[in-house]
Amino acid sequence: MAEESERSEIIEEGEEQSESPEESVVDDVPEKAEKPKGRKISNPLGLIFNTRMLRRVVQIFFFLGINAYILTAWFPEAITQFWVDFRNLLPTLPIIAPLEGEFSVIAGSFDVMQREFTSGIFPFFTLGAMVIILTILGRSACGWVCPIGTIQDFAALPNREKIRPSPGTEKELRRLKAYILVLVLFFTAWVGITVALGTSEAIKEAMNIFADAAFDPFNPAYILFVVVPSQQWPDSFSNLWLLGFNYMPPMVWLQMIFVALIVIVSYWFPRWFCRWICPAGWFYGIFSRDALIGIGRNPARCTPDVCNICEVVCPMNIRIRRFPYQHMHSADCIMCLDCRSHCPNKAITLRFS
C-alpha cells in the first residue's frame, strides 16, 4: 500500500506540472531503474534471434563490405564483385567512410561532398541521394552501417556500467560537432571557390593536409582505412626501426593515438565520438529529424513516471521520455532499436510519420 500511495503522489505531482507540453515530469524520476532487472528467459532462442543480434551481424557485414577489397585474400572474387555491384547502385551512404582507402568500395556522403566541393563541383547527386535516404530511414545507416559506429559499439559491449553525463553537460558537448561542422564547411567552401576562380594553389599550400577535405585529419575512418594502410610497417624484428619518429611522421602517431582514444573512451561513453565530435552526424541530423520511419511509444504500455530503461540503454543518451508518444523527433537517433529491445513493457514501436 505504501508503494501504491507513493506512486499516486508522483502521478498527481506530474499532472500538476504538465500544463506546458514543452515540460516533462520525468526530470525528477530517481535513477532506481538505471539497470534492467534480470528476468527468467522464457524463450532461449530469443538470445540469438533478436534485434540486437541482427544489428551486430549487419554491422560486421557492412564493416567488411565497405572495405570489400580486403576480402579478396580470403574469399573468391565473386564476394568482392557483389560489393562492387552494390557500389554501382548506391555509391555513397550517410556514414563516414572514405573512398581513397586501399580496400574501400563504398564511401560516406559527407566524405564525398567534401572532395567534390574542394574540386569546385557542387555535389548534386551525392546530396540528393543522401537527403532521400535520411528523410525515409533517418540515421539508421549510422546505427547499422557506419564502421566507426560499429567499432564504438563493440568497444562498449563488455561494459554494463556506462557513464551518462547530465542533460546540461550532454547538451553543451553536443554543440562541439556543430562548431566543427561550421569550420569544415568554411574551409571546404573557401578552397572550392578558389578552385573555381583558378587561384587555389596558394591556399592549398597553406592548408596542407586540410586542403582536399578539412575533416580528414581528424576522421577516424580516414585514419584507419587510408592513413594507416599507406604507412610502411615492419614485417620482422630486423626492421622495427620503421616505427621510429624519424621514419613515421609524428602526425600519423597522433592520429593513431586519437583513434585509440575513441575506442578506449567508448568503453565508458558509448558512441561519444558520434554524439560530440562527428560533424557528419550533425549534418545528417538536419534531414533525419522528421524521417518517414521513426521511433514511437505506446501510451497504454509506457510508464515514463517510474521507468527510464529506454534512456539508460540508448547509446546516444537521448532523453526519449521528453518526446511525444507519436514520434521521437530527435536528430541524434540512429535507429539502433536498443530502446525497443530492452523495453520491459514492449512500449517502443516503429512508426511512420
N, C-alpha and C positions, 0 to 999 in steps of 0.2 A: 504493500500500500504506500509505503514511503517513496518507493521509486516512481509509482504512478503519479503521486501528487507532485513530485519534483519535476517530472516531465510535463505535467499540465501547466506548472508555473512557467516553464521555459516557453511552451507554446503560447500562453497568454501574453507573456512579455514580447514574443515575436509579433503577435497580432497588433500590439500597441505601436510597434516600431515600423510596421510595414506600410505606412501611409505613402511613402515615396517609393516608386518602383526601382529607383536607382540604388536604394539601400537594401542591405540584406542582414538578416538576424544571425547569419551563420558566423559572423565575426567573433562572437563570444562563446562559440562552442568549444569546450575543452578538447584537448588532444588525446582523449582517452580512447578514441577509435583509430589511433595512429597506425596500428598494425592489425591486418586482418587476422581474426582468430582462427585457429585450426579447427577443421570440422571433418567429420567422417566422410571418407571417399566412397560415394555410392556407385560411381562408375569409373573403374580403374583405367579404362580406355580413354577417359577424358584427359588424363595426364599426357597423352600422346596426341590425340586428335582434338586439338583446341586452337583457338585463335592465336594465342601466344606462340605455340609451337609452329603454327603455319607461318607466322611472321618471321620467325627465326630462319626457317627453311628458305623463304622468299628472299630474305636479306642475304644469306650466303649465296644463293643462286645468282642474284644480281651483282654481288660483290665480285664474284668470279667472272660473270658475264660482261660487266663494264670493262674489265681488263681481259677480255676473252683470248687475246693472242697468247697469253701465258699458258692457256690450256693445250696449245699445240705440242707441248713437251710431254703431256700425259695422255691425251685423247686423240682420236683421229681428226683429220682436218674438217670433217663434217660438223663437229661441235663448234669449231670456230666459225664455219660458214653460216651456221644458224644465227649467230650473233651479228655477223656482217649483214645478213639479210634483214635482221631486226633493226640494225642501224640505218639501213637504206629506207625503211619505212618510217622510223622515228629517230632521227639522228641526235636529238637533244631531249633531255628531261629536266624538270625543275629540281635539280640537285646541284652539288658541287663536284665536278669530275672533269679534269682537263683532257682534251683530245691529243695533246702533244706527248703524252706518255708512251713509253716504249711498247706497252701491251694494251694501250687504250683503244676502245672501239666506240663507246658511247660517251658523249660529252654532256656537261651540265649547261643549262641555258644561260646562267649568269656568266660562266666562263667564256662561252662562245660570244655573247654580246659584248664583253669587254674587248675581245680580239677584233670583232667587227667594227666597233666604234673607233678604236685606235688605228684602224686601217682606213678610216674615212668612209665607212659603209654603214648605212642605217640598217639594223637587223630586223627587217620586216618579217621574214619567215620565222626566225627564232622567237621573236617577241610574240607573234601571233599564235604559234604552237604552244608556247608557254602559257599564255593567257587562257587558251581553250582548256588545257589540262587542269590548270589551277581553279578555274571557275566551275568545273564539273566535279573533280575529285579532291579539291582542296590541296593541302600539302601532304597528301598520302605518299607521294614519292619520297619526301624527307623521312617519313617513318618506316617505309618498306624497302626503299631502293638505295638511298644515298649511302655511299661507302663509309664516309666519316661518321654518319649517324650509326651505322652498323657497328663500327669499332667502339664507339662510346657505349652503345647498349650492351655489348658483350663485356666491356670493362666493368660496367656497373652490375652485371648479373650476379656475381658471387656475394655482393654486399646487401644485406637486408636492412641495415640501419643507414638510410640515406639522410643527408643534411638538407633541410628545407629552409632557405632564408625567409625572413619575414616579408610580408607583402610589400612594404615600403622599400626594403632593400632590393627585392626582386625587381620592382618597377624601375628603380634607378639603374640597376645593372643592365636591364634590357635596353636602355637608351644608348648604351655603348655601340651596339651594332648599327643603330640609326646614324650615329656620328661617323662611324667607319664608312657606311654606305655613301654619305654625302661627300667624304673625301675621295672615295674611289670614283664616284661619278664625276666629280670635278676634274680630277687628273685625266680620267679617260676621255671626257669631252674636250679638254684642253688639247690633248695630243691629237684627237680626231680632227679638230678644227684646223690645227697647224698642218696636218697631212693634207687636208682638202685644199689649203691655201698654198701648199708646196714649201712650207717653211718649218718643217718638223725636225730637221737634223739637229739643231741646237738644243731643242727641248728634249729630244730623245737621248742625247748625250748627257744632258744634265740629270734626267730622271733615271738613267741607267736601267737597273732591273725592274723598275716600276713603269717603264715606258709602254710595253706591249699590253700588260694587264696589271693595274696598280695593286690588286689584291693578291696576286700570285705569290709574292714572297712570304705572305702570312697564311696562305691557303694550304691547309694540311693535306688535301688531296693532291695539289700540285707538288708539294714537297715529297710525298710518298711515291707518287706514280711518275714523276718527271725528274725531280732533282736527285733523289736517292739512286734510282737505277742508272743515271748518267754518270755517276762517280766511278772512279777506278778503285775497286775494293780488293783487299788482299785475298789470295786464294791458297796461301800456305804461310807457315811461320817465317819463311825466309823473306817475305815482303810485307810484314806487318807495319813497316815504316810508312806505308801508304796512308795509314790512319793519322799520321802526324799533321800538325797545323801547317807545316811547311809545304805539304803536298795536297791537303784537302782544305779548301777555303774556310776561314772562320765562320763566314756567313752560313755555310752548309751545316756546320756543327750547331750553330744557334737555331737553325730551322729544325734540325732533328731533335734538339732539346725541347723546342716548343711543341712538337708533335708528341714527344714522350710525356710532357706535362698534360696535354689534352687527355691522353689515355689514363694517366695516374689520377688526375683530379676527378675524372668521370666516375671513378670508383665511389666517391662520396657525393658528388654533384652530378647526377645523370644529365647528359646532354648539355653540359654547361656551355660548351662552345656554340651549340645551336641557339641556346637561349640568350647569350650575352654578347657574342663576338661576331657570328656569321652574318655579314651584310646581305648575302643572298637570301637567307631566311626572312629577313625583314622585308626585302623587296618582294619575295613571293607572297608574303602575308597580305600585301596590299590587295591582291586579286583573289586570295583564298578565303578571306573573311566571310564572304557570303556565298560560299560554294554550294552547288546544287546538292551534293551529298555531304551530310554533316552529322554531328552528334546531338541527340536529344535525350530527354529524360521522361519517364512515365510518372506523372504526378501521383498516380494511385499507388505506386510502389516506392518511389523515392522518399526517404526520410532525412532531409537535409538538416533537421534540428538536432539529430542525435548521431548522424553518420557522416564521416568525411573520408571514407576509404577511397573513393574515386580520386580525390585530390592528393591523397597520400601516395598512391601508386603512379600518378601522372608524371612521366619523365620530364615534361616541360613545365611542371609546377604551376599549372593553370588552376585558378580558383573556380572550378566548374560550377559550384553551387550558386555563384553570383550571377550566372547567366540564366536567361529564360528557359523554361522547360522545353519549349518548342524546338529551339535550335541554339547551339552554343556558338555564337559569332565571335570566335577568338582567332586572331591572326596567327597565334602561336601553336594552334592544334595541328599535330602531324598525323592524325588519324591512326595512331598506333593501336587503338582499341584496348589498351590496358585497363582503362576505367571500366569498360564493358565486361572484360574478362573477370575482374575482381569484385564487381558489384555483388554483394550478398543477396540483394533483392531482385536482381535482373532488371533493374530500372533503366539502364543505359541502352539506348536503341539507335540504330541508324535512321536518319530522317532525310527526306527530300524536301528542299525548301524552294 
